[in-house]
Amino acid sequence: MKEEKIDYKQAIEELQSIVNELEKGELDLDALLEKVKRAAFLCSFCKNRLREVEKELESIFLKMEKELEAEETPLSEGDDSFCNA
């Protein structure tokens, strides 16, 4: 089975479409099964993608926080490196 290229927005839109179809109640049993399987796949994909983004954002924010802390650290009293220019 080849790897499917899909992004989060596409997955959400497809899930909404599936929900709309299911709400109509007009699917036969086989089509219903396929739609539910696809919805389960899309839900899993979205959940995993959200976790990935959350981890990446946490990493970015930690890096930014460390950079800000480094900028805010005052020079020690004996350090007059700016005065020696």
Summary of the structure (lengths in Angstrom):
residues: 85
radius of gyration: 25.3
end to end distance: 65.6
largest distance: 82.3
contacts: 158
relative contact order: 0.09
helix: 72%
strand: 0%
